[in-house]
Amino acid sequence: MADWDPFADPGDDSSQAPASPPKPKPVIEPSKAKKGADDIFAALRFLEEGAQQPPPTDVDEFKSKLDVLFSTPDGEIDSVKSAYAEVARLSAGDGSRTISTWQRALGMLEAKECSNLLGLLIDDSVGLNSDPSKTGISAIHLDVPEEDSGEVVFLLSWGGGTLQDMEDVAKMYRELLPGCTIFISTSNRKQSFGLRCQCAFGIKSAAEAWSRSKRPPKLLVHMFSNSGMHAWTEILQAWGAIRSSEEHLGVLDDLPPLEDVLRGIVMDSACDSAVPLDSCIQSFVQSMAGTVAFAASSDHDGSEDGKRAAEVAGKRAVASLIGSASVAKSHLYSKPPKTLTKLADADTAIVHRLEPPVPMQFIYSKDDNIIVPQGVERYLQEVKDRPSRKGLSQPRVWCLEKSRHCFHKLTDPVEYRNCIALFASSTMS
């Protein structure tokens, strides 16, 4: 009798179905494909056609609406919401305007109570009000080698992590695997169209890298925190959808089965399927801190004195945002807990069902207050219990006693590099 798989789809009887020859893929015009408005195929079309930006709006119009917003009495909540909606509409797809709005709101972070306007900004920042089907693309980066080795590395960042934060990790992999293609994806809202577009770009980039090389295709995935896990969950689902599609998708027509190319997975400060509320809120404000810091530190006249003053203002704003007396935290604590935690929790059941059994390296800290060790260890045990991993070596574990969330690479850089070097050499050789 076959082993029972608790992670399997109970409606999936494919193992009992007779084998059938592959069907030729008909040519389907992308615009005529009957797909969802924000599925992986819509994401691929979006990337192929280019971002359809809304018509540019007059800068003076935006500034005028911003002035109206910040001059509206905060107690007139309906008027504040209406004015905010206008500013949000004119800021869609333009990060510089979001920064401008935050620059005007920085002083509110030091108030004793959260204003209605600041509450709207916070809600948008964590994804409470935004439509996931209309979420834009966060920063991504592709590093292509001079000569492809057939190796691809996905670096999936944490909430609030920037491309600059990932430079040292990318450099490390470039030195360890000189011929690899490196795809970096920063965080985006869970299950959003923007995140789906980022993942589509990564998958397509991997397929293109493999098409350029005569060597066996290999993939290593290094994810950070639950945000990295959100991206990995999208990639797993997208990979299967692309493989089973009957559309002609160019280079993706030859996308190999994931189980044929995936060589290893690094879980860096990841993951937790039941994030405690305190950790969830701390994660949200730390993710917002990057935007707030940039808004404050970039608001200067270009002089050295102005730059220094702006840098101090940035540190002060971040301290107000993430500190114990934070009005942003107080605002988030006023929300129904499940409304927040569902945005942060990792969807581990999907990963258990779709992830091929490959070597894994867990790196986490006993004093992490974002992805707590109990959450990582619960997931680690679930991984060990997967029927699909029967006979496979147990995941490797490096647990630090004291280290910052997602910054183990800085806590002990030598040991971190040695850990990744050993894992990469054993899985990608």
C-alpha positions as CSV (number, residue, x, y, z in Angstrom):
1,M,0.0,0.0,0.0
2,A,1.3,3.4,-0.9
3,D,2.3,5.9,1.8
4,W,-0.5,8.3,2.6
5,D,0.4,11.9,1.8
6,P,-1.4,14.4,4.1
7,F,-0.3,17.2,1.9
8,A,-1.7,15.8,-1.3
9,D,-4.8,17.2,-3.1
10,P,-7.6,14.7,-2.1
11,G,-9.2,15.3,-5.5
12,D,-6.1,14.5,-7.4
13,D,-6.3,10.9,-8.9
14,S,-3.7,11.5,-11.5
15,S,-1.6,8.6,-10.3
16,Q,-4.5,6.2,-11.4
17,A,-5.0,7.9,-14.8
18,P,-3.7,6.2,-17.9
19,A,-0.7,7.9,-19.6
20,S,-1.6,10.0,-22.7
21,P,0.6,11.4,-25.4
22,P,1.4,15.1,-25.1
23,K,-1.0,17.5,-26.9
24,P,0.5,19.9,-29.5
25,K,0.2,23.5,-28.2
26,P,-2.2,25.6,-30.3
27,V,-1.3,29.1,-31.1
28,I,-3.4,31.4,-28.9
29,E,-3.3,35.1,-29.2
30,P,-2.5,36.5,-25.7
31,S,-5.4,38.9,-25.8
32,K,-7.8,36.1,-26.6
33,A,-6.7,33.7,-23.9
34,K,-9.4,33.1,-21.4
35,K,-7.4,33.7,-18.2
36,G,-7.9,35.6,-15.0
37,A,-7.2,39.3,-14.9
38,D,-4.3,38.8,-12.6
39,D,-3.0,35.2,-13.0
40,I,0.5,34.2,-14.1
41,F,-0.4,34.4,-17.8
42,A,-1.7,37.9,-17.3
43,A,1.6,38.7,-15.6
44,L,3.5,37.2,-18.5
45,R,1.5,39.3,-21.0
46,F,2.0,42.4,-18.8
47,L,5.8,41.8,-18.9
48,E,5.7,41.1,-22.7
49,E,3.7,44.2,-23.6
50,G,5.3,46.5,-21.1
51,A,3.7,48.2,-18.1
52,Q,0.7,50.2,-19.3
53,Q,1.2,53.3,-17.3
54,P,-1.7,55.6,-16.8
55,P,-1.5,58.9,-18.7
56,P,0.9,61.3,-16.9
57,T,-0.8,63.7,-14.6
58,D,0.3,67.3,-14.1
59,V,2.8,67.8,-11.3
60,D,0.9,70.9,-10.2
61,E,-2.3,68.9,-10.0
62,F,-0.7,66.4,-7.6
63,K,0.8,69.1,-5.5
64,S,-2.5,70.8,-5.3
65,K,-4.3,67.7,-4.2
66,L,-1.6,67.0,-1.7
67,D,-2.1,70.5,-0.3
68,V,-5.8,69.9,0.0
69,L,-5.2,66.6,1.8
70,F,-2.9,68.1,4.4
71,S,-5.1,71.2,5.0
72,T,-8.3,69.1,5.5
73,P,-9.2,69.0,9.2
74,D,-8.3,65.6,10.5
75,G,-11.6,65.2,12.4
76,E,-13.6,65.4,9.1
77,I,-12.9,61.8,8.3
78,D,-15.0,61.6,5.2
79,S,-13.3,64.6,3.7
80,V,-9.9,63.2,4.6
81,K,-10.7,59.9,3.0
82,S,-11.9,61.7,-0.2
83,A,-8.8,63.9,-0.4
84,Y,-6.5,60.9,0.3
85,A,-8.2,58.9,-2.5
86,E,-7.3,61.6,-4.9
87,V,-3.7,61.7,-3.8
88,A,-3.5,57.9,-4.0
89,R,-5.0,57.9,-7.5
90,L,-2.4,60.4,-8.7
91,S,0.4,58.5,-7.0
92,A,-0.4,55.1,-8.5
93,G,2.7,53.7,-10.1
94,D,4.8,56.7,-9.1
95,G,7.0,55.9,-6.0
96,S,8.3,59.5,-5.9
97,R,4.8,60.8,-5.1
98,T,4.4,58.3,-2.4
99,I,7.6,59.5,-0.9
100,S,6.4,63.1,-1.2
101,T,3.3,62.2,0.7
102,W,5.3,60.6,3.5
103,Q,7.6,63.6,3.7
104,R,4.6,65.8,4.6
105,A,3.4,63.2,7.1
106,L,6.6,62.5,9.0
107,G,5.8,64.9,11.9
108,M,2.6,62.8,12.6
109,L,4.8,59.9,13.7
110,E,5.8,61.8,16.8
111,A,2.3,62.6,17.9
112,K,0.7,61.0,20.9
113,E,-2.2,59.6,18.9
114,C,-2.5,58.4,15.3
115,S,-4.3,60.8,13.1
116,N,-6.9,59.6,10.6
117,L,-4.6,60.7,7.7
118,L,-1.6,58.8,9.1
119,G,-3.8,55.8,9.6
120,L,-4.8,55.8,5.9
121,L,-1.1,55.9,5.0
122,I,-0.3,53.0,7.3
123,D,-3.2,50.9,6.1
124,D,-2.0,51.4,2.5
125,S,1.6,50.6,3.4
126,V,0.7,47.2,4.9
127,G,-1.8,46.4,2.2
128,L,-5.1,46.6,4.1
129,N,-6.8,49.0,1.6
130,S,-5.0,48.2,-1.6
131,D,-6.5,46.0,-4.3
132,P,-4.1,43.0,-4.7
133,S,-5.0,42.7,-8.4
134,K,-3.7,46.3,-9.0
135,T,-0.6,46.2,-6.9
136,G,2.5,47.4,-8.8
137,I,5.8,45.7,-9.2
138,S,8.5,46.1,-6.5
139,A,12.2,46.3,-7.3
140,I,13.8,43.4,-9.1
141,H,17.2,42.8,-10.5
142,L,18.8,40.4,-12.9
143,D,22.6,39.7,-12.9
144,V,23.7,37.8,-16.0
145,P,27.2,36.3,-16.2
146,E,29.6,36.7,-19.1
147,E,29.3,33.0,-19.8
148,D,26.3,30.9,-18.6
149,S,27.0,27.8,-16.6
150,G,23.3,26.7,-16.6
151,E,23.1,27.6,-12.9
152,V,20.4,30.0,-11.7
153,V,20.0,31.5,-8.2
154,F,16.8,33.1,-7.0
155,L,17.2,35.5,-4.1
156,L,13.8,36.3,-2.6
157,S,14.0,39.2,-0.1
158,W,12.4,40.0,3.2
159,G,9.7,42.7,3.9
160,G,11.4,46.1,3.7
161,G,14.5,44.7,2.1
162,T,16.0,46.6,-0.8
163,L,18.2,45.7,-3.7
164,Q,21.0,47.3,-1.9
165,D,20.4,45.1,1.1
166,M,20.9,42.1,-1.2
167,E,24.1,43.2,-2.9
168,D,26.4,41.3,-0.4
169,V,24.5,38.1,-0.9
170,A,24.4,38.4,-4.7
171,K,28.2,39.1,-4.6
172,M,28.8,36.0,-2.5
173,Y,26.9,33.8,-5.0
174,R,28.7,35.4,-7.9
175,E,32.0,34.4,-6.3
176,L,30.8,30.9,-5.4
177,L,29.1,30.3,-8.8
178,P,30.8,32.5,-11.4
179,G,28.6,31.4,-14.3
180,C,25.2,31.6,-12.5
181,T,22.3,33.9,-13.4
182,I,21.1,35.7,-10.3
183,F,17.5,37.0,-10.0
184,I,16.7,39.2,-7.0
185,S,13.1,40.0,-6.0
186,T,12.2,42.4,-3.2
187,S,9.0,42.0,-1.2
188,N,5.5,42.7,-2.4
189,R,2.1,42.1,-1.0
190,K,1.2,38.4,-0.6
191,Q,-0.8,37.0,-3.5
192,S,-0.7,40.3,-5.4
193,F,-0.5,40.8,-9.2
194,G,2.7,42.8,-8.6
195,L,4.4,39.8,-6.9
196,R,3.1,37.5,-9.6
197,C,4.8,39.7,-12.2
198,Q,8.0,39.6,-10.3
199,C,7.9,35.8,-10.1
200,A,7.0,35.6,-13.8
201,F,10.1,37.6,-14.7
202,G,12.2,35.3,-12.5
203,I,10.9,32.1,-14.1
204,K,11.3,33.5,-17.6
205,S,14.8,34.7,-16.9
206,A,15.7,31.3,-15.7
207,A,14.3,29.7,-18.8
208,E,16.3,32.2,-20.9
209,A,19.5,31.4,-19.0
210,W,19.0,27.7,-19.6
211,S,18.4,28.2,-23.3
212,R,21.7,30.0,-23.6
213,S,23.7,27.2,-21.9
214,K,24.5,23.7,-23.1
215,R,25.1,22.6,-19.5
216,P,22.5,20.9,-17.3
217,P,20.0,23.4,-15.9
218,K,20.2,23.9,-12.1
219,L,18.3,26.2,-9.7
220,L,19.1,27.2,-6.2
221,V,16.5,29.2,-4.2
222,H,17.5,31.4,-1.2
223,M,14.5,33.0,0.5
224,F,14.4,35.4,3.4
225,S,11.6,35.6,6.0
226,N,7.9,35.1,5.1
227,S,8.1,37.6,2.3
228,G,10.5,35.4,0.5
229,M,8.2,32.4,1.2
230,H,5.3,34.4,-0.3
231,A,7.3,34.7,-3.5
232,W,8.3,31.1,-3.5
233,T,4.7,30.0,-3.1
234,E,3.8,32.1,-6.2
235,I,6.7,30.6,-8.1
236,L,5.7,27.0,-7.3
237,Q,2.1,27.6,-8.5
238,A,3.2,29.5,-11.5
239,W,5.7,26.9,-12.6
240,G,3.0,24.2,-12.6
241,A,0.6,26.4,-14.5
242,I,3.1,27.3,-17.2
243,R,4.1,23.7,-17.6
244,S,0.5,22.5,-18.1
245,S,-0.5,25.4,-20.4
246,E,-1.5,24.8,-24.0
247,E,-0.5,28.3,-25.0
248,H,2.7,29.1,-26.9
249,L,4.8,31.0,-24.5
250,G,8.1,31.4,-26.3
251,V,11.1,30.3,-24.3
252,L,8.8,29.1,-21.6
253,D,7.5,26.3,-23.9
254,D,10.7,24.5,-23.0
255,L,10.5,25.2,-19.2
256,P,11.7,22.0,-17.6
257,P,9.9,20.3,-14.7
258,L,10.9,22.0,-11.5
259,E,11.8,18.7,-10.0
260,D,14.4,18.3,-12.8
261,V,16.2,21.5,-12.1
262,L,15.7,22.5,-8.4
263,R,18.9,21.5,-6.5
264,G,18.6,23.2,-3.1
265,I,16.7,25.6,-0.9
266,V,18.0,28.0,1.7
267,M,15.5,29.1,4.4
268,D,17.0,32.3,5.9
269,S,15.0,33.5,8.9
270,A,12.0,31.6,7.4
271,C,9.3,30.7,7.8
272,D,6.2,30.8,10.0
273,S,2.6,29.8,9.1
274,A,1.1,31.3,12.3
275,V,2.9,34.6,12.9
276,P,2.1,36.0,16.4
277,L,0.4,39.4,16.3
278,D,3.3,41.2,18.1
279,S,5.7,39.8,15.5
280,C,3.4,40.6,12.7
281,I,3.1,44.3,13.7
282,Q,6.8,44.6,14.3
283,S,7.4,43.2,10.9
284,F,5.0,45.7,9.3
285,V,6.6,48.7,10.9
286,Q,10.1,47.6,10.1
287,S,9.0,47.1,6.5
288,M,7.7,50.6,6.5
289,A,10.9,51.9,8.0
290,G,12.7,51.9,4.7
291,T,10.2,54.1,3.0
292,V,10.1,56.5,6.0
293,A,13.8,56.7,6.3
294,F,14.2,57.5,2.6
295,A,11.4,60.1,2.7
296,A,13.2,61.9,5.6
297,S,16.8,61.5,4.5
298,S,16.1,62.7,0.9
299,D,14.3,65.8,2.0
300,H,17.1,68.4,1.8
301,D,18.5,71.3,-0.2
302,G,21.6,69.5,-1.4
303,S,24.0,71.2,1.0
304,E,26.2,69.2,3.4
305,D,24.4,70.7,6.3
306,G,21.1,69.9,4.7
307,K,22.1,66.3,4.1
308,R,23.3,65.8,7.7
309,A,20.1,67.3,9.1
310,A,18.0,65.0,6.8
311,E,19.9,61.9,7.9
312,V,19.3,62.8,11.5
313,A,15.6,63.3,10.7
314,G,15.5,59.9,9.0
315,K,16.8,58.2,12.1
316,R,14.4,60.1,14.3
317,A,11.4,59.1,12.1
318,V,12.4,55.5,12.1
319,A,12.9,55.5,15.9
320,S,9.4,57.0,16.2
321,L,7.9,54.4,13.8
322,I,9.4,51.2,15.4
323,G,9.7,52.3,19.0
324,S,7.6,51.1,21.9
325,A,5.5,54.4,21.9
326,S,4.9,54.2,18.1
327,V,1.5,55.5,17.1
328,A,1.8,53.4,14.0
329,K,1.9,50.3,16.2
330,S,-1.0,51.5,18.2
331,H,-3.0,52.0,15.0
332,L,-2.3,48.5,13.8
333,Y,-3.2,47.0,17.2
334,S,-6.6,48.5,16.8
335,K,-7.3,46.3,13.8
336,P,-8.8,42.8,14.0
337,P,-5.7,40.5,14.6
338,K,-6.6,38.0,11.8
339,T,-6.9,40.9,9.3
340,L,-3.2,41.5,9.9
341,T,-1.8,38.0,10.4
342,K,-3.4,36.6,7.3
343,L,-1.2,39.1,5.3
344,A,1.9,37.8,7.0
345,D,1.4,34.1,7.5
346,A,3.2,31.7,5.1
347,D,0.9,29.4,3.1
348,T,2.9,26.3,4.0
349,A,0.3,23.8,2.9
350,I,0.7,24.9,-0.7
351,V,4.5,24.6,-0.4
352,H,4.3,21.1,1.2
353,R,2.2,20.0,-1.7
354,L,4.2,21.5,-4.6
355,E,7.8,21.7,-3.5
356,P,10.1,19.0,-4.9
357,P,12.1,17.1,-2.3
358,V,15.6,18.6,-2.4
359,P,18.4,19.4,0.1
360,M,17.5,22.3,2.4
361,Q,19.5,24.6,4.7
362,F,17.8,26.4,7.5
363,I,19.4,29.5,9.1
364,Y,17.6,31.2,12.0
365,S,18.1,32.8,15.4
366,K,16.8,31.9,18.8
367,D,16.1,35.6,19.6
368,D,14.4,36.6,16.3
369,N,11.2,38.5,17.2
370,I,9.8,38.7,13.7
371,I,9.9,35.1,12.6
372,V,10.1,33.4,16.0
373,P,12.2,30.2,16.3
374,Q,9.1,28.2,17.3
375,G,7.6,29.0,13.9
376,V,10.7,28.0,12.0
377,E,11.1,24.8,14.0
378,R,7.4,23.9,13.5
379,Y,7.9,24.2,9.7
380,L,11.2,22.3,9.9
381,Q,9.4,19.4,11.5
382,E,6.7,19.5,8.9
383,V,9.3,19.4,6.2
384,K,10.9,16.4,7.9
385,D,7.5,14.7,8.0
386,R,6.7,15.1,4.3
387,P,6.2,11.6,2.8
388,S,7.9,12.9,-0.4
389,R,11.1,13.4,1.5
390,K,11.3,9.8,2.8
391,G,14.8,8.5,2.3
392,L,16.3,12.0,1.8
393,S,18.9,13.5,4.1
394,Q,17.4,15.7,6.9
395,P,17.6,19.4,6.3
396,R,20.8,21.1,7.5
397,V,20.3,23.6,10.4
398,W,22.4,26.5,11.6
399,C,20.7,28.1,14.6
400,L,22.3,31.2,16.1
401,E,21.8,32.2,19.7
402,K,21.6,35.9,19.0
403,S,21.3,37.5,15.6
404,R,19.1,40.1,13.9
405,H,16.2,38.9,11.7
406,C,17.5,38.3,8.1
407,F,20.9,39.8,9.0
408,H,22.8,36.6,10.0
409,K,25.0,37.5,7.0
410,L,26.3,40.4,9.1
411,T,26.3,38.8,12.5
412,D,28.8,36.2,11.5
413,P,29.8,36.8,7.9
414,V,32.6,34.2,7.8
415,E,30.5,31.4,9.2
416,Y,27.6,32.5,7.0
417,R,29.7,32.4,3.8
418,N,31.1,29.0,4.8
419,C,27.6,27.7,5.4
420,I,26.3,28.8,2.0
421,A,29.5,27.8,0.2
422,L,29.3,24.2,1.6
423,F,25.6,24.0,0.7
424,A,26.0,25.4,-2.8
425,S,29.0,23.3,-3.6
426,S,27.2,20.1,-2.5
427,T,24.0,20.8,-4.3
428,M,25.0,22.6,-7.5
429,S,28.1,20.4,-8.4
